Amino acid sequence: MATTDESDGLTPESRSGRELLEGVLFASPYLIIFGVFLLLPLLIGGYMSLFDWNALAPAESTFVGLENYAQLLADPQFRNALVNTVYFALLTVPSILLVGLGLALGVNRDIKGQGFLRAVFFSPYILTVSVAAILWTDLYSTQYGVINYYLGMVMANPPQWLQSRLFAMPAIALTTVWWLVGFSFVILLSARQSVPEYLYEAARLDGAGTWRQFRDVTVPQMRGAIFFVIVINLIWAFQVYGQPYVMTAGGPGQATETLVMYLYQAAFNQRSFGYASAIGYVLTAILVGVSIANYYLLGGDNE
């Protein structure tokens, strides 16, 4: 015989069902938005990637199976865009993590102007990508740029940053680090401030120096935040579009063309929507794989 609680007159089973219903109703706005704006387009994109898609007459699209994916493997422009994107991620993600961590640990100290420094370090992040890209394009200018003006005092031939295949991508990466590091800085600073001070006191009593405190206390305690910063910046890096589009338009000679730029060209310049969907799915698979690898390498469960 089922027992009832005198407070609400419900059996444990009824109460559990009501709590489940309340939970579903509470999460339903998010579930609806997630389904309509993320899950549904994802499924449609996967379906389109199996067709030679006709956007004007979808019913006349031709089923090609995995042919779009096979074509990607033999496409030199896709490989070039993939290599450029990975190169950009390697330049930016470690830099943003190290610079953000350094700024967070530095500002966390008892120094004057702490609030001002936090505002200064975070302020580039509030700019739009177009503003940040145009600003740095002017700084890199070989005619009136400040950078080459000062380099010209010590060098006979300063680099032509955005016109050089060697320097264009690092120049875009530097712009990105300056622009995005503020977000990671705030996350890491918050994580550092949540580390209990008694852990440092205990470490000092054990004779631990600054480096050992950083290695054995700071990094393990901030592991969750570090994992988040790496993953979110990897996602941003593999989705990079605005900076190379504004600063170099993918040049010189496709040296800064990224996967998303190539996807856009395939979809809206070449009208190959099925092929573009296949590029998008490969990009998604890369991001999921890299995120899972990071989770296990860094112990994202923070245990």
URHUMO-V584581 format. One record per backbone hydrogen bond with DSSP energy under -0.5 kcal/mol. CO is the residue of the C=O (numbers start at 1). NH is the residue of the N-H. If there is no record, write none. Layout:
co	nh
CO	NH
CO	NH
//
This chain:
co	nh
5	9
10	5
11	15
12	16
13	17
14	18
15	19
16	20
17	21
18	22
19	23
20	24
21	25
22	26
23	27
24	28
27	31
28	32
29	33
30	34
31	35
32	36
33	37
34	38
34	39
35	40
38	42
39	43
40	44
41	45
42	46
43	47
44	48
45	49
47	50
48	51
50	64
50	65
51	53
52	62
53	55
53	273
57	60
58	61
62	52
64	67
66	70
67	71
68	72
69	73
70	74
71	74
72	75
74	76
75	79
76	80
77	81
78	82
79	83
80	84
81	85
81	259
82	86
83	87
84	88
85	89
86	90
87	91
88	92
89	93
92	96
93	97
94	98
95	99
96	100
97	101
98	102
99	103
100	104
101	105
102	106
103	107
104	108
106	109
109	111
111	114
113	117
114	118
115	119
116	120
117	121
118	122
119	123
120	124
122	125
123	126
124	127
128	132
129	133
130	134
131	135
132	136
133	137
134	138
135	139
136	140
137	141
138	141
139	147
139	148
141	145
145	149
146	150
147	151
148	152
150	153
151	154
151	155
159	161
160	163
160	164
161	164
164	168
167	171
168	172
169	173
170	174
171	175
172	176
173	177
174	178
175	179
176	180
177	181
180	183
180	184
181	185
182	186
183	187
184	188
185	189
186	190
187	191
188	192
189	193
190	194
191	194
192	195
196	199
196	200
197	200
197	201
198	202
199	203
200	204
201	205
202	206
203	208
204	207
209	213
210	214
211	215
212	216
213	217
213	218
214	219
217	221
218	222
220	223
222	226
223	227
224	228
225	229
226	230
227	231
228	232
229	233
230	234
231	235
232	236
233	237
234	238
235	239
237	240
241	245
242	246
243	247
244	248
244	249
244	250
248	251
250	256
250	257
252	255
254	257
258	262
259	263
260	264
261	265
262	266
263	267
264	268
264	269
265	269
265	270
266	272
271	273
272	276
273	277
274	278
275	279
276	280
277	281
278	282
279	283
280	284
281	285
282	286
283	287
284	288
285	289
286	290
287	291
288	292
289	293
290	294
291	295
292	296
293	297
294	298
295	299
295	300
299	302
//
